[in-house]
Amino acid sequence: MRLPRHLLLVVCGLLTTVGCAQWPTPYLPSGPAPRYFLYQDRVRIYYIDVGQGEQLVLIHGFGETSATWDRLLPELARHHRVVSIDLKGAGYSDKPADGRYRVADQAEIVTALIQMLKLDDVTLIGHSLGGGVALMTALQSQGSRGPKRLVLIDSAGISARPPQLIAMLRLPFFGPMFFYMANPDILARQILSKNYWDPTRVPDALVRAYADSMRSPGGRAALIMTARQVIPDDYAALIERYRTLELPVLVLWCRDDRILPFSDAGKFRETLPHAEVLLLDRCGHSPQEEVPNAILQVIEQFLASERLPIRQPQPP
């Protein structure tokens, strides 16, 4: 099978890391006091629960962990109760080889966490794959105690075309082989550099967090399973279901996103009946990490009153 040119470039990047793989090391939380809940009596899910007030649930993207919110969480927690989750297969959560890594599977876990914590009128904030999980959570909970509103940041869920890394991992044998041979630290830095408009802003601590998640037992296998299941089989029907969502949605997107094109923001605006779209400048795929103050400004406006127009954030 002949690989497309863009995938060959990704593979060449991985080849530079071959021969540097490391054995898994003990992986335990070192930040806030660890909290876990047991999903279906068998899968431990790690989460952070801080602050008081209106309730927010933060959902990270593919290959990320709850560490993606580290620059937002302290400010949000000053006036809100903030719950940040490590999805199944990521961070400090369990990574079972059970083959259940669909977006719908992750959404069921988010719903279970909301129910366990007895959260009401929650706002879901999702980045990339986490945006797709937030949308699926809202769909699954229609007619019950579902989320009050959504914030989607450079979100997946509106396109059936996966990003390059996910496309490579979906290849039989070839992609996973090089993924297992890659050094997690080098790979994490390469991925983060592509996620940022300015690669010099990539924090070393974030590189370590994402690399540690990959090298933890089952970490690589969980990412591969997620990549293979990330596009729902009923994709077209799912898009039509989005049109039934009656809750307010704020869609934030960086014009310089090199992972998911900002044209996808327009697709969300056309599909979601109550969506407002705001495009941001001078940031890449992960604005919550790269320009957290801008993201904080518009989220706080949205939380104050989703009926008001959301203003362009002021530059730092």
C-alpha positions in Angstrom: 0.0 0.0 0.0 1.4 3.4 -1.0 1.1 6.1 1.6 -0.1 9.6 0.8 2.7 12.2 0.8 1.4 14.0 3.9 1.4 10.8 5.9 4.9 10.0 4.7 6.0 13.3 6.2 4.5 12.4 9.5 6.2 8.9 9.4 9.5 10.5 8.6 9.1 12.7 11.7 8.5 9.6 13.8 11.5 7.8 12.3 13.8 10.4 13.8 12.7 9.2 17.3 13.2 5.4 16.6 15.5 3.7 18.9 14.7 6.0 21.9 11.7 4.2 23.3 11.4 4.0 27.1 9.9 1.4 29.4 6.8 2.6 31.3 7.6 4.3 34.6 5.3 4.6 37.6 2.6 7.1 36.8 0.9 8.9 39.8 -0.6 12.3 40.1 1.7 15.0 41.5 -0.6 18.0 41.4 -4.0 18.3 43.1 -5.1 15.6 45.5 -6.1 12.6 43.3 -9.7 11.9 42.9 -11.1 8.9 41.1 -14.5 7.5 40.4 -15.2 3.9 39.3 -17.0 3.7 36.0 -19.2 0.6 35.7 -17.3 -0.9 38.8 -14.2 -1.5 36.7 -12.6 1.6 35.1 -10.9 4.2 37.3 -11.5 7.7 35.9 -9.3 10.6 37.3 -10.7 14.1 37.8 -10.1 17.4 39.4 -12.9 19.2 41.3 -12.1 22.7 42.5 -13.9 26.0 43.2 -17.5 26.9 43.9 -20.3 28.4 41.9 -21.7 27.7 38.5 -20.6 24.3 37.4 -18.2 23.7 34.5 -16.8 20.4 33.1 -13.7 20.5 31.0 -13.0 17.8 28.4 -9.6 17.5 26.8 -8.7 16.4 23.2 -7.0 13.5 21.5 -3.5 12.7 23.0 -4.1 15.3 25.7 -4.8 15.1 29.4 -6.5 17.4 31.9 -3.2 19.2 32.0 -4.4 21.1 28.8 -6.5 23.3 31.1 -3.8 24.1 33.6 -3.6 27.8 32.5 -7.3 28.3 32.6 -8.4 26.3 35.6 -7.2 28.5 38.5 -8.9 31.6 37.0 -12.1 29.7 36.2 -12.2 28.2 39.7 -12.2 31.7 41.3 -15.9 32.1 40.5 -17.0 28.6 39.3 -16.9 25.0 40.4 -14.7 23.4 37.8 -14.4 19.7 37.1 -11.6 18.5 34.8 -11.5 14.9 33.6 -8.9 12.6 32.2 -10.9 10.7 29.7 -10.6 6.9 29.6 -7.3 6.0 28.1 -5.6 9.3 29.0 -3.6 10.8 31.8 -4.1 9.2 35.1 -7.3 7.3 34.1 -7.3 3.6 33.4 -6.4 2.4 29.9 -8.1 -1.0 29.5 -7.8 -3.0 26.3 -11.6 -3.4 26.0 -12.0 -1.8 22.6 -14.5 0.8 24.0 -13.0 4.1 22.9 -15.8 5.6 20.8 -16.8 9.1 21.3 -20.1 7.7 22.6 -18.2 5.6 25.1 -16.4 8.7 26.4 -19.6 10.7 26.6 -21.2 8.0 28.7 -18.3 8.4 31.2 -18.7 12.2 31.3 -22.4 11.7 32.0 -21.7 9.2 34.7 -19.2 11.6 36.4 -21.8 14.4 36.2 -24.4 12.2 37.8 -22.0 10.9 40.5 -21.1 14.5 41.5 -24.8 15.6 41.3 -24.0 18.5 39.0 -26.9 20.6 37.7 -27.1 23.0 34.8 -23.5 22.2 33.9 -21.6 23.9 31.1 -19.4 21.5 29.1 -16.2 23.0 27.7 -14.5 20.7 25.2 -11.3 21.0 23.1 -10.8 19.1 19.8 -11.9 15.5 20.4 -13.3 16.8 23.7 -15.7 19.0 21.8 -17.0 16.0 20.0 -17.5 14.3 23.4 -19.3 17.3 24.7 -21.7 17.3 21.8 -22.3 13.5 22.2 -23.0 14.0 25.9 -25.6 16.6 25.1 -27.2 14.3 22.6 -27.3 11.4 25.0 -28.9 13.4 27.7 -31.6 15.1 25.7 -34.9 14.9 27.7 -33.0 14.4 31.0 -30.7 16.5 33.2 -28.3 17.4 30.4 -25.9 20.3 30.0 -27.1 23.8 30.1 -24.7 25.0 27.3 -21.6 24.1 25.4 -18.2 25.7 24.6 -16.4 24.1 21.7 -12.8 25.0 21.2 -11.3 24.1 17.8 -13.6 21.1 18.0 -13.9 17.8 16.3 -17.2 16.2 15.5 -18.3 18.0 12.3 -15.9 16.5 9.8 -15.3 12.8 8.8 -11.7 13.6 7.7 -9.3 12.8 10.5 -6.1 14.9 11.2 -2.8 13.5 9.9 -1.7 11.8 13.2 -5.0 10.1 13.7 -5.1 9.1 10.0 -1.6 7.5 10.4 -2.6 5.6 13.5 -5.6 4.2 11.7 -3.4 2.5 9.2 -3.0 -1.3 9.8 0.4 -2.3 11.3 2.5 0.5 9.7 1.3 3.5 11.7 1.1 1.8 15.1 4.5 0.2 14.6 6.2 3.6 14.3 4.1 5.0 17.1 5.3 2.3 19.5 8.9 2.9 18.4 8.8 6.6 18.9 10.2 8.3 22.0 7.2 9.8 23.9 9.0 13.0 24.9 10.1 13.8 21.4 6.8 12.9 19.9 4.8 15.0 22.4 7.0 18.0 21.6 6.5 17.5 17.9 2.8 17.3 18.2 2.5 20.3 20.5 4.7 22.4 18.3 2.3 21.7 15.4 -0.6 22.6 17.7 0.8 26.0 18.5 1.0 29.1 16.3 4.2 30.0 18.1 6.1 26.7 19.0 8.3 28.6 21.4 5.3 28.9 23.7 5.2 25.1 24.3 5.8 24.5 28.0 8.1 21.7 29.1 5.7 20.7 31.8 3.0 20.0 29.2 5.4 18.0 27.1 6.1 15.8 30.1 2.4 15.4 31.0 1.5 14.2 27.5 4.6 12.0 27.1 4.0 10.4 30.5 0.4 9.6 29.5 1.7 7.9 26.3 4.4 5.9 28.1 2.1 4.8 30.9 0.9 1.1 30.7 -1.7 0.9 28.0 -1.3 4.5 26.9 -0.2 3.9 23.3 -2.7 1.1 22.8 -5.5 3.4 24.1 -4.6 6.1 21.6 -4.5 3.7 18.7 -8.0 2.3 19.7 -9.3 5.9 20.0 -7.9 6.8 16.6 -9.6 3.8 15.0 -12.9 4.6 16.5 -12.9 8.4 16.4 -15.2 8.6 13.3 -18.6 7.3 14.2 -20.1 4.7 11.8 -23.3 6.7 11.7 -21.5 10.0 11.0 -24.1 11.5 8.6 -27.0 10.7 11.0 -25.1 12.1 13.9 -24.7 15.5 12.1 -28.4 15.6 11.6 -28.9 14.9 15.3 -26.9 18.0 16.0 -29.7 20.1 14.5 -32.0 19.0 17.3 -29.8 20.5 20.1 -31.6 23.5 21.6 -28.9 24.7 24.0 -26.6 27.7 23.4 -23.2 26.8 21.9 -20.1 29.0 21.8 -17.7 27.9 19.1 -14.1 29.3 19.4 -11.6 28.7 16.6 -8.1 29.9 15.8 -7.6 31.0 12.2 -4.1 29.5 12.2 -5.2 26.0 13.4 -3.1 23.5 11.4 -4.9 20.5 12.8 -8.5 21.3 12.1 -9.3 24.0 9.6 -11.3 27.1 10.8 -13.8 26.4 7.9 -15.1 23.7 10.3 -16.3 26.5 12.5 -18.7 27.6 9.8 -20.0 24.1 9.5 -20.9 24.1 13.2 -22.7 27.5 12.8 -24.7 26.0 9.9 -25.6 22.8 11.8 -26.2 23.9 15.4 -29.3 26.0 15.7 -28.1 28.2 18.6 -24.3 28.5 17.9 -22.2 31.6 18.0 -18.8 31.5 16.4 -15.8 33.6 17.3 -12.5 33.3 15.3 -9.3 34.1 17.1 -6.0 35.4 15.7 -2.3 34.5 16.5 -3.1 31.0 17.9 -3.0 27.4 16.7 -5.0 24.3 17.6 -4.7 24.7 21.4 -5.7 28.3 22.3 -6.5 27.2 25.9 -2.8 26.5 26.3 -1.4 29.2 24.0 -3.6 32.3 24.6 -5.5 31.4 27.8 -6.4 35.0 28.7 -8.3 35.4 25.4 -10.2 32.2 25.9 -11.0 33.2 29.5 -12.4 36.5 28.4 -14.9 35.1 25.9 -15.9 32.1 28.1 -16.7 34.5 31.0 -18.8 36.7 28.7 -20.7 33.6 27.5 -21.3 32.4 31.0 -22.5 35.8 32.1 -25.2 35.8 29.4 -25.3 33.7 26.3 -27.9 36.0 24.9 -25.4 38.9 24.5 -23.0 39.1 21.5 -19.6 37.8 22.4 -16.9 40.5 21.8 -13.5 39.8 20.3 -11.0 39.3 23.2 -8.6 42.1 23.9 -5.0 41.4 23.0 -2.7 40.5 26.0 
